[in-house]
Structure formats: C-alpha cells, structure tokens
C-alpha cells in the first residue's frame, strides 16, 4: 500500500475545518497539527493558524515544534516579546535545538542586530543536520551588513551542499555584481558550469557578465548555450537581442525579440526594444507601432511614453510630445530626463511659464548643471521676471562662481532692473574671466550692448 503524504495532509486539514464548524473536539497527533499550522502559514491565514496552535497546545502542551510555530506566528504579527518568552523557555530546555537559534536570530535581525544574529546562526550550525538553510540565512545577514565577501562565501556553502540551489546562485552573482567584480563572477560561473554544464541559469548569468565587460561574442555564445539547455528560456532570447543591438545587428535582434512573443505573454520590454531597433533601421512607422504597443501592454512603463515623446520631438511635433511627456510624468515625477524633454518641448512652443516650472523641478531633483541655471534664467528673462532670474543666477553662482556665462547674464538682468552699478560690476567680472563669451551678452541683451555706459566700461577693441 502506497502512502500519499499530500492526501494525508489534506485529510487532516478537512478534518480540522470540519471540527471548527461543528465545535466538536477531535484528536490530532502533533505531526498532523504541524502540517495544519504550516498549511495556514503558507497560505497567509494567520487567524486559522493561531486557532490550530491554540487547540494543538491543549492536546500537546509539551510539543517543541508547535511552540516554535507559535513563536513564528508571534514574530510575523510583530509580537516580539511573546515570541522571545517562548524561545527563552525552549532554550533552557533544549540548548541543542537549531530551530530555537534560528528564530532567535530572526528576531535579532528584525532589530537590525545583525552581528548578534550571525553569532547565533553560527552556533546553530553545530546542531544542524542539514545546514543549507542556516548558511543561506548567514548569507542574508552578511548582505545586511554589506559584507559581500562573507555573504558570497555563505551562499557558496549552500551550493556545495545543493548544486541546484538557484536562489543561492543568484545571490552569489549579486555579490560579485555589487563588488563590481565581473571577472570574478566569470571565473565562478565557469567553475560552476564545469559541475553543472546543463544549467541554463548559469549560462544566462555568464552571458550577462560578458555583456558588462563588452565581450559581446562571448556573451552571445553563453546565451546560445542557455537556449540549448532550455529553448523556452525567454530571458536568454531577450539578452541576446540586447547584445545584437549593441553590435548594430538590429534585424537579428528583432528576430530574438519576436521569439519571446511566441514563447510567453508579450512583454513591454520586447515591444520597446523592437521599436528602438526599427527606429535605428529607419522604419519609423513600425517603430511608432511598437512604441504604442509598449504603452498599451503596460501603461505604467514610463520608458514607453518617453520613447513616444522622443519620437515626436525628433519630428518637431512638440504638442504631441508634450502629451506623452505628461503621461510619463504621471508615472514618475522624479525622472530628470523627462523634465528636460518637458522644458525643451515647452520652450519650442513658447510656453515659458511651463518651461520655468520644469526647470524648477529639475533643480529640486538635484540637477545643478551650469546649463540648467543659464537656460532657466533665460526663460525667466523671456517672461520679464528679472528679479527671479537674478535669484536663479545667484543660486547657480554658488555652484559655478567663476562661470562667465552666469556673470554676463547677471549683468544684463541688473541693467534691466535699472541697477547699473551692479550691472557694470558683473559685466567687468565676466569680461575679465572670458572676453570671448561677450557675444552671449550681445545675443541675450541686444538693446543693452549699444549703451554708451557699457561701451565705455569695456576695452577699446569691444567698442566697435
């Protein structure tokens, strides 16, 4: 007779839920209760898990496993003190129970006491028959401490025990990436592939490492092996497409992106890249078609809206571009690239108030480029807001005190504000700094450049 554990577990759960409905008290052994409680935890039903624990402790008050499950529920609910009381009591009774150490370490980790958590996990290793979970937890604790070398070593221990522990494999590669050690990642992945040559995930990760190092032929070979291992591996086709784009092989890239559409649900990323490829090939209608498919498939992908805006900016259709830029801004107001395109389109449409607002957002997001301050002040000049232009330029001068452009513009603004003394001061400073950029002053303030006061303040070669 074959024993089906799943059927046994399901029967226990049905029996328990039937008991709850009838208020009849039925007996379950401790293992059955553990399965029932685990089921409710796994399916996110903490109330039913608590009910099962309450009844289980009445029938099996000395069961360590059920008490540990109760402490786990307390931790999940944020009731740390109650969990600690249980664990402290169990620790006195069973000093060699690895699960007690693990749960105590979990509590310390939640308190960000990672070093203390690591010490407990190391002690748990002495009592662990299957230490994979503990090494994995140690790896996560080291990640919290940004100790990527020790994290990598811990996850490597997991792979030594179970070479198909792909979560640990990903974490090891993450450590290499964070340390910017792509050469080390390549050595590690090649070594791993010597043991598991048919692991498509490792080939895929190896290809990405070669891509980072711009070793594109090697990357393509690695992705090819990933596809040989699993010809349904969408990620490998996508990465192949990205590399082919970098090599200027746009038609081949499109073919790879098209394959992903037939293997799985269409992705916005594939549509977007196909649009970019068609644009590079000069197929503007097809590019526009795929950009629109991108935003239709995922309206929350700002890159799709940005691509549409860029398309229309290149066509000098600024009103259409603004429509799509506003869509992108509804998704992400902290993207400086979008704001820069926004001010460009508004300036082209002579919507200077909107452009000025855009420059304000760009600065508030931490973009302090010289060009930003100058262009913002020019927009304020066009709005006739000379006082605000002075404030903007003064802010810019804090970052670029020697910039002749800022001094020339400040000079002009002060002349327009009838503050000739300050105007002359900044004009002379600017001219001393860079006489060649005096043309900027003439272009920005043509009505001022012929003033006698200004002509007399400059060297004779500039009076003509």
Secondary structure, DSSP 8 states (H G I E B T S, - for coil): ----HHHHHHHHHHHHHHHHHHT------HHHHHHHHHHHHHTT-HHHHHHHHHHHHHH-TT-HHHHHHHHHHHHHTT-HHHHHHHHHHHHHH-TT-HHHHHHHHHHHHHTT-HHHHHHHHHHHHTT-SSTHHHHHHHHHHHHHTT-HHHHHHHHHHHHHH-TT-HHHHHHHHHHHHHTT-HHHHHHHHHHHHHH-TT-HHHHHHHHHHHHHTT-HHHHHHHHHHHHHH-TT-HHHHHHHHHHHHHTT-HHHHHHHHHHHHHHSS--HHHHHHHHHHHHHTT-HHHHHHHHHHHHHH-TT-HHHHHHHHHHHHHTT-HHHHHHHHHHHHHH-TT-HHHHHHHHHHHHHTT-HHHHHHHHHHHHHTT---HHHHHHHHHHHHHTT-HHHHHHHHHHHHHH-TT-HHHHHHHHHHHHHTT-HHHHHHHHHHHHHH-GGGHHHHHHH-TTTTT-HHHHHHS-GGG--
